[in-house]
């Protein structure tokens, strides 16, 4: 099987991690894999298998106006089309909405090529403006299929695009995780013997880490042996650091930045928390559970409710319910036996979202299909 994967970059991000994991897995089973990005390879955060062919359009940059934006999109589509003609893949797969639109334009009229787009956000929570919304609506109808991460996303695409075939395929979890640079050891921030409540994600408004810091500040006096660690980088760093300082908890709340050795941090932590306003399908939540961490998350759109089994391997809290989040965390922080039981069940994520299981879903989609089947089709993950 010859697969070409197109994405904007391989910088540190959820969709980028999924692309890298899938590319490496498919290369490991002997497939011919090419990964194409708009951005230069010098921006890569994730490491690809040496057998994966790496190509770049080197066409990054912003547009001054709408006409310049159309011209830039056209250049990217033309450059990708030339690569498609040269590589001649059986399947071309794109990740994220702009890449999906560009693949649709680039592949138009190429005989025998199966084109598959994949959404990695819940579109209503990440509006793109009328131009890109219109392009997506029509471009998705020219793709062989579109993959959504959750049923909610599939339902939305079915109602708001002309996609002919929509399937739900979750992100896979790679366990154990590989270790890349930058490697930051947990011991550099967290003294031995301390319990760690862990959060991971971009330090941006949608991740709502300000709420998590506030909740931990309320719990800290009740749990003097616990610390909070938030891994990631982003525009909210200064505000979050100021919040920690104002709470007087600089010795108990740590923001070490982005790390490439996530497995070490999951192994060191005792509990995982997700405070996001919205998600697509949170990779870090699945990873944490695969490492045996019980999890507490706001039941935001979308993803957490497809991952956490409430009162089995963690707890779901109504969106924005800070008191509910504090109560769920307090319950787990106070009860080592409860954490152990939930953590044991959390490890079932390794199989529920295994690379092999999720890859089989993709492989079934790659096969020629005489007729589209409805987007309501969803494979069981339990």
N, C-alpha and C positions, 0 to 999 in steps of 0.2 A: 504494500500500500504506500502510495506517495502522497504525503500531506503537506500543504503549505499553510502556515499560520501567520496571520497579519494582525499586528497590534501597534499602537502608537509607540510604545517604548517597553523596555524591560527594567524600568526604574522600580523603586520599592513601592509596591502596591498589591492589592488583593488579586485583581485580574491578571496582573503581570506574574504573580506567583503561580496562579493556576495554569497559565500558558506554559511557564517553564516546567512545572511538574508534569503536565501532560506530554509536552514535547520530549522530555527526558524518558518518561515511561515508554512512549511509543518507539523511541529510538532503541530502548533496551530490548524490545521484542522484535527488532529487526526491520522496522519500517523506515522508509526514506523520508526524513523530516527536514523541512526548511522553515525557518522563522524569519519573517520580514518585519522590520520596524520603520517608522518614520524617522525616529531619532537615531542619532549616531550610537554605535556600539560602545563608545566611551562612557555613555550614561548608564550602562547596564548595572543593575544591582544583583540580579539572579544569574547563576552560572548554568550554562547549558552543557549537555553531554558533548564530548568532542566530535561525535559522529553527526551531530545536528548541523546542517548548513545554516550559516548566519548571514543575512543580507540586510542592507539599510537603504532607505530612500534618501536620507539626509535632506529632508524637506521640512524641518521644523520652522517655527516662527509664527508670529501673530499677524493678523490682517488689519489694515487701517480702516477699511470700510467693507461694505457688503460685496462690492464688485471684486475687490482684492481677495475677499474670502472665497468667492466662487472660483477665481483664477487659481488660488492655492489648492482648493479641492480638486480641480481639474488636473493640475500638475501631478498631484499625488495619485489620482486614478490612472493617469497615463503611465506613470512610472511603474505602478503596481501591475498594470496590464502587460507591460513589456516583460516583467519578471514572470508572470503567469505563462506567457507564451514561451519563455525560455525554459522554465522548470517543467511545465506540463504536468501539474499534479492531478491525481484522481479527485482529490477533494481540497477545496480552499476554505479555511475556517478563519473567521475574524472575531475579535473580542472587543466589545464596547461599541456604543451606538455610532460614533463617527466612522470608526473603522468598518462597521457593517455597511454603512452607506457607500463608502468608497469602494469596498469590495464589490458591491452590487453594480456600481458604475464600471469598474475595471473589467469585470467578467462578462459584460453584456456581449452576447453573440459568440462567445468562445464555445466551440462544440464539445460536448461530453463532460464538461466540468461541473461537478456538484459544488454548490456554494452554500455555506452554512454560517449564519451570523449568530452571535451570542450576546445577550443582554446581561450585564453584571450589576445593574442598579434596578431599583423599582422606579420606572419612569415618572410617575406622578410626584415623586419626592425629589427628582432631579430635572426640572424643566429646562429645555434647551433654547427656547424661543421659537417663534412661529416658523422661521425658515428651516431650521434643522428638524423641527417636529414634522413639517410637511415632507421634507426629504425622506425622513425615516418611514413615514406612513407609506409612501409609494415605493421606496427602494426595497423595503422588506418583502414586497410582493414579487420582486424579481429574484429573490434568493430561493434556493431549493428548500431550505428550512431555516427556522430560527429557534434557538434554544433559550429557554428561560430558566432561572435558578429556582423559582418557586411557582406554585400554582397561581398565586395572586398576580404575579408578573405575567404569566401566560394568559390569564383571563384579560388583563389590561391590553396586551398586544393583540389578542383576538378581537377586541372591540375597537382598537385605535390604529390598526395597521392592516395592510392588505396581505400580510403573510399567509402563504398557502398551507404551511405545515408548522406547527409550534409544539415543541416537546419540552417537558420539564426534566432537566438533568442537573443535579446538585454539583457543587464543587467537591472534588475528592480531597481527602486528607493524606498527606505524606507522613508516615510514621515509621521509624523515628525521623525527625527533620535533619537535613544536612546542615552543616555549620559553615557559614561564610563570614567574611569580613563585613562590618567591624565586629570583632569578638569582644564583648564586655562581660566580665565574670560577675555573677550575682554578688559574690563576696566583696566586690569593690564598693557596693552600696549598702548591702544588708549584712549586719553582724550575724554570726552563727547563733543558732538557737531561736531566732525570731521567726514568727509566722508571717507569711507574705500573702496579702490580698493583691492580686495582679489584674491590671487592665492593660490592653494593648490597642494601639491604633494611632492614626494621624491626629496630631494635636490641633484639631479644628472644631468649629462650632457644632457640627452635626454629631460628633462623638460624645459631646456633653460631659466631658471629664470634669468640668466645674461642679456639676451635680455630684459626681462620684467623690470628689474631694470634700465637698460639704457633708455628704453622708458619712464618710469615714471620720471626719472631724467630730461628728456627734457620737460615733461609736468608740473612738479612741480611748476615752477615759474608762470605759467598761472593759476594754480589751488591751491592757497595757503591754502585752507581749506580741502585738500585731503591728505590722507596718504596711503601708500602701506603696506599691510600685506601679508607675504608668510608663510603659515603653512606647516610644514613638517620637516623631518630630513634626513640627508644623507651626502655623502662624499664631496659635494661642499660647505658645510656650511662655512668653513674658507675662501674660495675664494669669496663667495657672501658677507660675512661680510666685507671683505677688500674692495670690490667694493663699498658697501654702505658708508663706512668710507671715501674712496677716493672722492666720490661724495659730501661729506659734508651733507649727509641726514640721519644721525643716529637718528635724532629726528622725521623723517617722514617715514622711511622704517623700518619695524620691522619683525624679524624672530623668533617667539615665540617657534618654535619646533613643535613636534607632539602633538595633543590634542585629547581627547576622547569626548569632547563636541562640535562637529562640528556644531550642530544646532545653538548653541549660536552665533557662528561666522558668519554663513550665515545670521542670523537675524540681526546682527549688521552691516553687510556690505551693500554697495549701488550698487556695480558693481563687476562683476567677469571677470577675464582675464586668458586665457590659451595660453601659449607661446611654447608649446611642439614641438619638431622636429617630433615626432610620438607618436601615442597612439594605444591602442587596442579598448577600448570603455570606455572613461573617466567617471568613476562614479562620481567624484567630480563635473564635469560639469553638469550632470543631477541633482545632489543634489542641487547645487546652484540655478539652474533654478526652481526646485520644491519649493524652498524657496522664489521665486519671484525676483531673481537677473537677470537682463539683462546680457548677456555675449558677450564677444569678444574673438575670438579664431583664431589662424592660421588654415587654412583649410588643416591640415596635414593628412596623412594616419595614422590611420583610426578612425572614430567615430564622430568627431565634426560635420561633414556635415550631419550625421544621427540624430543629436540632435538639433543643432541650426537651426532655420528657418530664413534664412538671411533677414534682414530688417523687421522681424516680432517680434522676441523675442531676437534678438541680431545681431551680425555681424560676418561674416566669411571673413578672410583676406588671400590673397595668402600666401603660406608657405614662411617664412623668410622675408616677406615684413614689415620691422620695421616701415617704414614711414606710410604704410597703417594701421598697428596696432595703431600707435600713433594718426592718424587722426580719427579712429573709436572710440578710448577711449576718445579723446578730445571732440568729438561730444557728447558723452553720458555724460561725466563729466560736460559739460557746460549746459546741457539741462535737468532740473529736470522733465519736462513734458514728454519728450521722454523716460527717464529712467522709469518713472511710467507706460507708455503705454507698453513698451517692457517687463517690469517686470510682468505686469498683464497677458500678453500672455505666458510668461515664466512659470508661475504657471501651465499651461496646461500639463507640463511634469509630474505632479503628476498622471494624468490619462494616458497620452501617454505611460509612462513606469511604470505603477502601478504594484505592486506586484501581484495583482489578475490577471491582463491581461497577464503579462509575465509568471506567474505560469500556466495559461491555456495552453500556448504554450508548456511548458514542459510536462504538463499532457497529452496532445495529443501525444507527442513523446513517453511517457512511455507506451502507449497502444500498444498491439501487432499489427503489420502492415504486411499484407500478401505480400506486394511487396514494395521495396524502391521507394520513389518518388524523382524526380531530385533535385539537390542542388540549382537550380535556384529558387525554391519555396521560396517566402519571404512574410511574413505576414505584412500587413500595420501597421505602427505605428502612422499614422496621423489621 
